[in-house]
Amino acid sequence: MLFPEKITLIQAADRVLEIGPGALPHFRSNAFLELNFDNNADRVSQRGGIAGSTDLGGRPVHYYEGKQFPFTDRQFDYVICSHVIEHVIDPQFFLSEVFRVGGGRGYLEYPLVTYDYLYDFDVHLQLVKFDFERRVFQYLPKQDTALQQFASISSFFRKSLEYGWDDLCAANKRLFFEGFEFNRPFAVEPASDLQALLPDSSLIVRKGKVRRLADRIMNKLRL
């Protein structure tokens, strides 16, 4: 999770479900939902290469087969879903289940099309973004786009990630990732094209003087 500060609506008595907690589960989650993977290789791949077990502090883990969640209506008060929605086959059905079991309250976080353009991870099936003005969550199956034409370039950039060169994304999180909290269900629909999924160009800001100076020093020192 890249924007934990955006989670502000959880109340003391709320029952919180977290879907796909990954390596860093949220401290407030009471239970977790995981996909029942066919094998360990799939599990590691879907979790971004994280092979070890996550310490969930003894909190219960529930498993499902990728369709209906194994919970009753409103069994939880809040649902955390961080970096999962881009992996699912049917975002509309998935989010309807999030709303059903959580009463329409929760937090959603995901990579933007700019991130997938650079790295194009095979396990990311959807390109997604929330339209804040219309309050509509939009998705576009990656297989319906031309991103595959840039496979060799994406492979090159993925190699840079393996060697720790994630500075671009780390320093400009809002250009590559998005997260938002919601307190009622919202509409979910297919996007018309890639243009609808781009972050606003106003998020691109000029580097400050201190950062530019630090960059020059780092370059001179070859760090």
N, C-alpha and C positions, 0 to 999 in steps of 0.2 A: 504494500500500500504506500503510495507516494504522497497522499494528501490527508493524513490522519486528522489534521486540524479541522477538516471540513465536517467531521462527525460531531455534531453538537446536540442532537435531539434525543439521545438515549436517556431515559429516565431511570431512577434507581431501581424500580420494581420491574422494569422491562425484561422480557425474555428475548434474548438476542441469538439469532441463528447466523452463522457465517458459512458461506458456500465457498469451497475450495480455499482453505486458509493458507496454503503454501507453507513457506518457511517461517513466517512471522504472523501468527494468528493474533487477532485483536484481543486485548486484555479483557474486554467487556463481554466477549462472546460466551454464551452458556452452552452451546452445542454446535456441531459442525456437520456439514453435508458434503460428501465426496462422491465423485463418480466411481462406480465399481469397474475399474480398469480390467481389461482382459489379461494383462501381464505387467510385470514390473517395469519393463522397458517403456511401455506406453505411459505408465504413471510418471516416470522420470522425465520423459519427453514433454508431457503436458505441463509439468511443473517447472519447465525452463531448465532442465538438466540437474535439478536438485535431487540427489540420490538418497540422502539420509532421511531418517524419520524425524518428524517435527514433534517437539514437546508441547502437548496440548494440555498439560496440567491435570490429567485425569478427567477432562471434560468429554462427554460422549460424542462419538463419531457415528453418523448414519450414512448408509450407502444407498445409491439408487442407480438405475440402469439408463439414465439419460432422458427419461420421460417424466411422468408424474412424480412429484416429491413425496416421500413416505411420511407425510404429516397431515393432520386435519386442518380445516380452515381456521385461520387466526390462532394457530398453536403458538405462534411467536408474535412479539410486538414490533420487531425491527429485524431487518435482514441486511447483512453486509455481504456484498458481492464484488470483490476486487479482482480484476484481471481474470475473469471467467467468461463473460458474455461473448468475447471474441472467439471463444473456442466452441460454442454450441452450434448445432445444426439449425435450430429453429428459435431465433431470439424472441419471436412473438409468444410462442407457447412457454418458453422458459420464463420470461418476465411475467406472464400471467400466473405462473406458479409462485413466483416471488411475491406477487401481490396477494395471492390467495392465502398463503401460509403466514404472511407477515402483516396482513391488514393494510398494505399499501404504504408502509413506512420503511425507510432503509437508506442505504448508501450504495452507489454504483460507481465503479472506476474501471478504466480501460485505456489501451493505447489508441492513438489516433492514426489516421491514414498516413500521416507524415512518418510515423515510426515504422509502419509496415512497408512503406515505400523504400526505406533504407535497408531494413533487415529481413522482411518477408519470411517470417517464421512459418513453417509448414503447418504447425498446429493451430495457427490463427485462421479460422474459417471465414470470419466476418470482418468487414470494415465498418466501424460504427461511430456515431456521434449523436449527442443530444442537441436538438434545436431549442434553445432556451426561450426564444421569442414565441414560438408556436407551442412549446412544451410537448414536443414529439421526439421520441427516440427513433433514429433512423439507422438502417443497416443495409449493407450491400455485400452479398456473397463474394468473396475474393476471387472465386473461380470465374465470375462473370466480368472480371476486369482484365486489363492488359499488363498487370504487374509482373506476370511470369516472363515477359519480354526482358525484364531487368534482372533475371535470376543470377547472372554472373556478377553483377554489381552488388546485389544484395548479399551474395555469398562472401564477397570481399569485405563488406562492412560487418557481417557477422563475425568474421575472423578478427576484426579489430576489437569487437566486444570481448572475445575470448581472452585477449591480451590486455584488457582493462581500459580500453580507450572509449569510455562512455561519457566523456566530458561534455560533449555537445548536448546530449539528452539531459544529463544531470544539471547542467547550468541553465537549461531552457525547458523545464518540465512541462510548462503549459503549452508549448508548441508541439509536444509529442504525446502527452497524456491528458486525460480529463477525468474529473470525478465530481459527483454532485450528490447532495442529500435530498431526499424527497419525503413528503408527509402525506401523499395520496397517489393513487395510480396515475400513470400518464399513458398517452397513446404510443403505439409502436407500429412503425410502417417501413416498407422498403424505401430506400433512397433512390432518387431519380438518376443520379450520376455521382461521380467522385467529387465534383465541385461542391456538392451539398455537405460533404463530410470534412472539408478543410477547416482548420482553425482560423479564427479571424486574424488578418494580417496586422491588426493593431497590437497583437501580443508580441510582435517583434520590436524590441526596444534597443536603443543604442547602448553599448557597453559603457559603464561608468568609468570615470578617470582612474579610480583605484584598481578596477579589474583590468583595464588596459595596461596599467603600469605593472601589475602582478604578472600578466601574460608576457610582457616584454622581458621581465626578469627571469621567468621560467624558461623562456626560449633561449636566452643567453646562457643560462646554466644547463640547458639541454635536459631539463627534468621532464 
